[in-house]
Amino acid sequence: MKARTVLPALIVALMATPGARPQDARKEQQQAMGILRQFEGSWRKEFRLLPGGGSTGTTRTGTHECRQALGGAAMQETGHDSDGTSYLSVSTYDPADRVFKMSVFQSSGVVAHMTGTWDPRTRSLAWTHKGNDGVITTASYSLESAHEIRFAIVAKKEGALELFRIEGKGTKSGASR
């Protein structure tokens, strides 16, 4: 058989044969989405924005809704904060890279694409974004219970002090405290 006909035949054979990896990848993705679904619901949040340089900071509040999208293959979150800002984020698990991925779109025009990892010991999800400007943003969300999360978002310039920090908690609406 000529080399030109072997490659197309091999590709067709691989596509027609149910392979373990695509099925395993889908199963892995579905299991990982269970982690993100823990954040599903309507949340009230209280947080403190602490600018770099030791300023006293500002207290803010907000709400957000986190729902399944694309038949459970992604989570979509919309949020509104007391300072008038809003955002939309979409997150999923990528079995090819074995990481969580999230894209955040803010009303200010800022867009961030983050990767995340889950730590089952601490029940926390840690996200990281490295901007073209050298700013590294990390966001960690810890599940305190089915109805409460704690979060911290820190932005640093490479090799420099913090630019800002946000620390807060979220309570699922309708949940008893």
C-alpha positions as MATLAB code, in Angstrom:
seq = 'MKARTVLPALIVALMATPGARPQDARKEQQQAMGILRQFEGSWRKEFRLLPGGGSTGTTRTGTHECRQALGGAAMQETGHDSDGTSYLSVSTYDPADRVFKMSVFQSSGVVAHMTGTWDPRTRSLAWTHKGNDGVITTASYSLESAHEIRFAIVAKKEGALELFRIEGKGTKSGASR';
ca = [
       0.000    0.000    0.000;
       1.309    3.465   -0.830;
       2.108    5.909    1.958;
      -0.493    8.371    0.603;
      -3.307    5.863    1.115;
      -2.077    4.466    4.446;
      -2.387    7.742    6.411;
      -6.011    8.500    5.433;
      -6.969    4.872    6.094;
      -5.293    5.011    9.517;
      -7.110    8.242   10.432;
     -10.468    6.770    9.387;
      -9.760    3.586   11.348;
      -8.844    5.553   14.480;
     -11.974    7.683   14.232;
     -14.220    4.655   13.628;
     -12.712    2.622   16.507;
     -14.032    3.658   19.879;
     -10.848    4.607   21.733;
     -10.401    4.698   25.467;
      -9.057    8.253   25.651;
     -12.102   10.134   24.279;
     -14.422    8.194   26.598;
     -12.033    8.598   29.524;
     -11.682   12.314   28.760;
     -15.459   12.836   28.766;
     -15.793   10.905   32.031;
     -12.930   12.907   33.572;
     -14.542   16.160   32.426;
     -17.942   15.184   33.861;
     -16.395   14.244   37.219;
     -14.426   17.501   37.395;
     -17.543   19.525   36.605;
     -18.963   18.183   39.874;
     -16.368   20.347   41.631;
     -17.508   23.482   39.792;
     -21.179   22.644   40.408;
     -20.536   23.085   44.142;
     -20.427   26.821   43.385;
     -23.808   26.766   41.614;
     -26.578   28.988   42.959;
     -27.345   32.567   43.940;
     -24.799   34.142   46.269;
     -24.497   37.286   48.372;
     -20.945   38.386   48.975;
     -19.153   40.804   51.246;
     -15.567   41.715   50.536;
     -12.821   44.161   51.297;
     -10.674   45.727   48.574;
      -7.210   46.488   49.936;
      -5.049   48.540   47.574;
      -1.280   48.004   47.635;
       0.794   50.339   49.746;
      -0.973   49.800   53.058;
      -4.159   51.805   52.442;
      -7.115   51.101   54.694;
      -9.311   49.589   52.003;
     -12.959   49.677   51.037;
     -15.788   47.337   51.981;
     -18.153   46.275   49.202;
     -21.021   43.895   48.655;
     -22.355   42.104   45.638;
     -24.433   39.272   44.265;
     -23.753   36.637   41.679;
     -25.554   33.777   39.986;
     -23.682   30.650   38.938;
     -25.511   28.191   36.648;
     -24.727   25.198   34.446;
     -24.404   25.929   30.726;
     -23.925   23.850   27.595;
     -25.648   20.815   29.060;
     -23.432   20.823   32.147;
     -20.134   21.085   30.237;
     -19.541   24.625   31.555;
     -20.578   26.953   34.362;
     -21.654   30.522   33.669;
     -21.535   33.176   36.364;
     -22.878   36.732   36.271;
     -22.174   39.180   39.062;
     -22.903   42.742   40.162;
     -21.022   44.644   42.855;
     -22.013   47.645   44.978;
     -19.572   49.928   43.123;
     -21.591   49.452   39.908;
     -19.256   46.986   38.211;
     -20.467   43.728   36.719;
     -18.891   40.671   35.158;
     -19.552   37.444   33.299;
     -17.390   34.353   33.602;
     -17.449   30.954   31.953;
     -15.551   28.023   33.469;
     -15.015   24.386   32.583;
     -12.565   21.535   32.972;
     -10.196   20.762   30.095;
      -9.305   17.051   30.183;
      -6.605   17.504   27.509;
      -4.635   19.905   29.739;
      -6.026   18.460   33.002;
      -6.826   21.889   34.421;
      -9.876   24.038   35.009;
     -10.194   27.003   32.667;
     -12.115   30.224   33.151;
     -12.603   33.357   31.101;
     -13.741   36.489   32.940;
     -15.243   39.495   31.152;
     -15.613   42.661   33.264;
     -17.790   45.702   32.565;
     -14.597   47.789   32.715;
     -13.407   46.028   29.552;
     -10.862   43.831   31.324;
     -10.724   40.232   30.063;
      -8.791   37.515   31.885;
      -8.240   33.876   30.957;
      -7.327   31.788   33.987;
      -6.293   28.225   34.733;
      -7.240   26.515   37.954;
      -6.548   23.540   40.154;
      -8.630   21.863   42.859;
      -7.173   20.882   46.226;
      -9.476   18.283   47.839;
      -7.630   18.532   51.191;
      -8.520   22.199   51.641;
     -11.657   22.082   49.454;
     -10.319   25.050   47.508;
     -10.050   26.049   43.887;
      -7.041   28.218   42.943;
      -7.046   30.220   39.690;
      -4.074   32.000   38.070;
      -3.808   34.605   35.305;
      -0.605   36.134   33.996;
      -1.188   39.333   32.030;
       0.956   40.672   29.213;
       1.875   43.555   31.540;
       3.567   41.156   33.986;
       0.732   41.271   36.515;
      -0.049   37.882   38.043;
      -3.505   37.506   39.536;
      -4.362   34.574   41.774;
      -7.848   33.858   43.036;
      -8.649   31.202   45.611;
     -12.117   30.045   46.598;
     -12.509   27.766   49.625;
     -15.734   25.909   50.322;
     -16.401   26.418   54.027;
     -19.728   24.570   53.727;
     -22.385   23.921   51.066;
     -23.640   27.461   51.731;
     -20.493   29.496   52.393;
     -17.281   30.274   50.527;
     -14.236   32.327   51.440;
     -12.229   33.978   48.715;
      -9.075   35.989   48.170;
      -7.890   37.627   44.957;
      -4.352   39.016   44.825;
      -2.663   40.939   42.000;
       1.114   41.358   41.972;
       3.557   42.724   39.464;
       6.353   40.205   38.874;
       9.036   40.797   41.496;
       7.031   43.595   43.155;
       4.679   44.158   46.044;
       0.938   43.541   45.849;
      -1.042   45.895   43.656;
      -4.278   44.977   45.425;
      -5.962   42.263   47.447;
      -9.623   41.360   47.785;
     -10.750   39.210   50.711;
     -14.301   38.159   51.388;
     -16.984   35.588   51.907;
     -20.039   34.509   49.999;
     -23.262   33.074   51.389;
     -25.672   31.136   49.230;
     -29.013   32.950   49.096;
     -31.738   31.161   50.987;
     -29.172   29.342   53.129;
     -29.376   29.586   56.884;
     -26.302   31.128   58.416;
];
